[in-house]
Amino acid sequence: MKIQVAISSCLLGEEVRYNGGHKRSRYIESVLSEYFSFTPICPEVGIGMGTPRPPIHLITTSGNNEEGIEAAQVDDHSKRFTQQLKDYAKQQADQIKDVRGYIFMQKSPSCGYTKVKLYHENGNPLDTAQGIYAAEIERLLPLIPKEEAGRLSDPMLRENFITRVMAYNDWKENVEADLSKKALMDFHTRHKYLLMAHHIPSYQNLGRLMADLKAKPLQQIADEYIMEFMSAIKHVANRKKNTNVLQHLQGYVKQHLTSQERQEMTNVIHQYRQGIIPLVAPLTLLNHHIQKHTEQDGYLLQQKYLNPHPYELGLRNAI
């Protein structure tokens, strides 16, 4: 089954933009659609704005303080849509609370998730902020992985977002759906090295949380766990972090390798650390040795770090 992901309607080719156009994403439609089922949403159309329509932008009278930011019509600031967009976000939050991710349209004063232009009331540019609708969705549904379509062109951000979607789907399907100590511990066990690659402090914190599942009510522990987990894996796993995890995993299998194989593994990890080869190279070699020694290293086979998303997406070929 495909994973349900919310998305700005214009990214699927729907002609809902202020100018009557769209922003169809070929990558989303031709690649991600193989794995994701999309729920399209356009908040501006949702609150009754026509297509085409006068454009809106973000203005403020109080710096970039979120409370002072308004969505106003560009040529008539007396026409504002802030509260309507926030109310629509509240309506949608109930409808999409079970999606596993959200892809927003960049630069939109309603949907932009990062760095939307913010203006003084006199029209002078001031700073950047989140779109009104996107900011409210973030507040109401903080756990859901979110990203902008434009940022998905960055290989590291793309891999990070899809990793988060897959991990969150795992949580919803295998922990939240039937919470138990075993389900929670199993989830933590298979995501340990993924956590280590993204944020070591959270890896340590969540390890301590799992050490005593009787310290608090299980639901409270689960809530604390997933909040920190999703925040942790939002940190991008760079070459230094990945190298650290690769060396840890190498330590598990090296006793089964010949001296030549050990040296080869060390060399490939070093080449990755230097930026000579992509992450897929040491992972492929490591996976080969783990598969070869399945009986001895069954613990490693369940590690999501090794295969956090469909291999066919090739997400680790460019990082």
C-alpha atoms as one frame of an Amber mdcrd trajectory, in Angstrom:
protein
   0.000   0.000   0.000   1.140   3.524  -0.784   1.837   5.921   2.071  -0.598
   8.823   2.401   1.038  12.263   2.125  -0.647  15.685   2.012   0.532  18.100
  -0.682  -0.112  21.559  -2.083  -2.561  21.029  -4.951  -0.595  23.105  -7.476
   2.315  20.645  -7.243   0.107  17.972  -8.806  -0.755  20.209 -11.743  -4.037
  21.583 -10.419  -4.595  25.110 -11.762  -5.219  26.784  -8.422  -2.482  29.430
  -8.355  -3.386  33.111  -8.064  -2.656  33.502 -11.793  -4.698  30.466 -12.782
  -1.597  28.327 -13.293   0.078  25.445 -11.488   3.532  24.327 -10.322   3.506
  20.662 -11.334   6.508  18.756  -9.986   7.737  16.031 -12.317   9.709  14.379
  -9.526   6.658  14.180  -7.287   4.349  12.931 -10.033   6.708  10.524 -11.770
   8.829   9.211  -8.880   7.255   9.749  -5.470   3.795   8.810  -6.739   5.065
   5.241  -7.017   5.289   5.123  -3.229   3.039   7.923  -1.958  -0.679   8.515
  -2.357  -1.333  12.257  -2.298  -4.037  14.291  -0.585  -4.065  17.635  -2.455
  -4.920  20.814  -0.532  -5.001  24.477  -1.594  -5.857  26.665   1.397  -6.426
  29.808  -0.660  -9.030  28.086  -2.803 -10.271  26.348   0.320 -11.223  29.641
   1.965 -13.127  30.751  -1.117 -10.571  32.831  -3.012 -11.162  32.627  -6.748
  -8.859  31.465  -9.528  -7.371  33.625 -10.863  -7.304  36.123  -7.990  -5.339
  39.121  -6.735  -2.105  37.879  -5.130  -1.476  38.081  -1.399   1.750  38.487
   0.562   2.922  38.539   4.161   3.069  41.878   5.972   3.880  42.879   9.528
   3.752  45.872  11.811   5.753  44.210  14.582   8.932  42.842  13.043   8.889
  39.117  12.332   6.948  38.277  15.486   4.537  35.551  14.394   1.572  37.201
  16.121   2.020  40.330  14.045   2.247  38.656  10.638  -0.737  38.988   8.307
  -1.670  37.660   4.887  -2.915  40.676   2.947  -3.849  41.396  -0.654  -0.829
  42.942  -2.364  -2.659  45.938  -3.822  -5.048  46.475  -0.886  -3.769  45.733
   2.610  -7.212  46.269   4.080  -8.168  42.889   2.611  -6.654  40.303   4.929
  -6.996  36.537   5.052  -4.960  35.556   8.111  -7.719  34.251  10.344  -9.467
  32.485   7.477  -6.254  30.616   6.616  -5.697  29.674  10.273  -9.289  28.465
  10.616  -8.934  26.428   7.440  -5.744  24.857   8.813  -7.670  23.811  11.923
 -10.330  22.175   9.738  -7.742  20.386   7.631  -5.740  19.229  10.657  -8.655
  17.031  11.668  -8.889  15.600   8.154  -5.193  14.888   7.613  -4.073  13.905
  11.122  -3.199  10.420   9.858  -1.068  11.414   6.861   2.611  10.504   7.108
   4.033  13.657   5.566   3.247  17.004   3.966   4.878  18.613   0.903   4.290
  22.367   0.675   4.650  24.825  -2.195   7.666  27.048  -1.562   7.484  30.853
  -1.319   3.697  30.831  -0.909   2.296  33.289   1.681  -0.159  30.573   2.675
   1.740  27.295   2.100   5.406  28.265   2.254   7.131  26.252   4.983  10.410
  28.204   5.065  11.704  31.627   4.027   8.551  33.253   2.654   9.162  36.954
   1.953   7.872  39.244   4.689   7.181  42.925   4.060   6.563  46.105   6.002
   3.144  47.589   5.461   4.800  50.211   3.248   5.922  47.427   0.896   9.599
  47.346   1.823  11.030  43.842   2.315  11.813  42.991   5.926  12.673  39.349
   6.545  11.256  35.887   5.939   8.635  33.821   7.740   6.406  30.781   7.338
   3.207  30.959   5.336   0.121  31.469   7.527  -1.497  28.105   6.759   1.784
  26.150   6.928   2.704  27.688  10.280  -0.671  26.725  11.727  -0.394  23.159
  10.409   3.056  22.961  11.997   1.611  24.094  15.320  -1.331  21.692  15.195
   0.469  18.645  13.751   4.102  18.943  14.883   5.014  15.273  14.397   4.162
  15.000  10.714   7.309  15.330   8.535   7.099  18.449   6.366   9.140  19.805
   3.497   8.875  22.186   0.551   8.865  20.907  -3.010  11.706  23.216  -4.013
  13.974  21.880  -1.265  13.447  18.308  -2.488  15.904  19.104  -5.289  18.654
  19.006  -2.654  19.740  15.326  -2.386  20.390  15.483   1.368  17.115  17.234
   2.191  15.214  14.866  -0.100  16.718  11.813   1.559  16.077  13.278   4.991
  12.408  14.008   4.298  11.636  10.578   2.863  13.518   8.906   5.716  11.311
  10.816   8.163   8.132   9.859   6.310   9.083   6.178   6.336  10.020   6.241
  10.033   6.822   8.036  10.992   4.792   5.523   8.988   6.551   2.717  10.867
   5.604   4.373  14.162   1.953   4.841  13.208   1.578   1.306  11.860   3.585
  -0.668  14.389   3.573   1.301  17.639   0.726   3.779  17.828  -1.803   1.371
  16.317  -1.245  -1.147  19.143   0.956   0.344  21.842   2.870  -2.063  24.029
   6.261  -2.132  25.703   7.457  -4.647  23.149   6.275  -2.569  20.184   7.987
   0.520  21.577  11.223  -1.294  22.349  11.269  -3.014  18.953  10.849   0.340
  17.214  13.712   1.814  19.211  15.925  -1.179  18.524  15.521  -1.029  14.746
  16.013   2.753  14.644  19.008   3.011  16.992  21.622   3.569  14.312  19.348
   5.872  12.348  19.087   7.998  15.489  22.847   7.898  15.955  23.365   9.115
  12.387  21.045  12.079  12.832  21.452  13.292  16.420  23.654  11.630  19.031
  22.234  13.564  22.049  18.746  12.245  21.248  20.163   8.777  20.655  21.501
   8.928  24.216  18.382  10.532  25.710  16.007   8.021  24.157  18.245   5.151
  25.193  17.879   6.303  28.790  14.125   6.684  28.361  13.870   3.085  27.124
  15.992   1.802  29.996  13.087   1.973  32.445   9.649   1.551  30.893   8.092
   1.361  34.367   9.172   4.855  35.391   6.105   6.507  33.830   2.809   5.490
  32.228   3.558   3.821  28.898   1.515   6.322  26.875   3.466   9.192  28.394
   6.757   7.512  27.534   5.564   6.872  23.983   4.511  10.515  23.568   7.864
  11.764  24.844   9.708   9.264  22.703   8.117  10.080  19.352   8.327  13.841
  19.922  12.080  13.708  20.466  12.586  11.010  17.830  10.936  13.017  15.047
  12.806  16.148  16.104  16.094  14.207  16.143  15.850  12.738  12.656  15.024
  16.146  11.223  18.738  16.854  11.682  20.498  15.973   8.437  22.876  13.029
   8.595  26.108  14.368   7.075  29.277  12.506   6.078  30.848  12.802   9.514
  27.770  11.380  11.267  27.314   8.627   8.710  30.966   7.658   8.959  30.600
   7.265  12.715  27.665   4.873  12.257  29.373   2.944   9.469  32.381   2.362
  11.725  30.122   1.158  14.539  28.403  -1.289  12.209  31.740  -2.404  10.811
  32.736  -3.343  14.339  29.916  -5.911  14.467  30.991  -7.794  11.359  34.768
  -7.410  11.283  35.330 -10.577  13.330  33.762 -12.548  10.473  35.910 -10.936
   7.760  39.322 -11.802   6.408  42.065  -9.236   6.871  41.692  -8.280   3.203
  37.939  -7.786   3.573  38.421  -5.709   6.716  40.898  -3.466   4.925  38.565
  -3.091   1.972  35.711  -2.091   4.266  37.909   0.445   6.063  39.109   1.926
   2.775  35.600   2.321   1.365  34.351   4.049   4.521  37.365   6.364   4.417
  36.705   7.202   0.759  33.118   8.056   1.632  34.275  10.284   4.509  36.553
  12.159   2.083  33.706  12.740  -0.365  35.168  10.524  -3.095  32.223   8.092
  -3.236  28.539   8.303  -2.191  27.002   6.675   0.864  25.531   3.851  -1.188
  29.023   2.395  -1.759  30.021   1.550   1.847  26.417   0.585   2.637  26.286
  -1.883  -0.249  29.516  -3.520   0.886  28.391  -3.546   4.508  25.012  -5.033
   3.592  26.787  -7.726   1.603  28.819  -8.810   4.616  25.803  -8.638   6.937
  23.729 -10.778   4.578  26.585 -13.242   4.286  26.695 -13.626   8.069  22.938
 -13.484   8.735  22.915 -16.087  11.493  25.565 -14.328  13.525  24.388 -10.762
  12.857  20.598 -10.989  12.774  20.426  -7.900  15.001  21.913  -5.812  12.221
  19.506  -6.972   9.541  16.607  -5.184  11.220  18.433  -1.848  11.417  16.477
   0.782   9.491  19.663   2.746   8.945  20.718   0.168   6.370  17.477   0.440
   4.377  15.359   3.374   5.587  13.467   3.783   2.301  12.931   1.913  -0.996
  16.274   1.160  -2.618  14.788   1.943  -6.032  14.544   5.642  -5.142  18.343
   5.810  -5.201  18.344   8.442  -2.474  21.785   7.539  -1.172  23.419   7.575
  -4.590  23.995  11.329  -4.384  24.869  11.909  -0.712
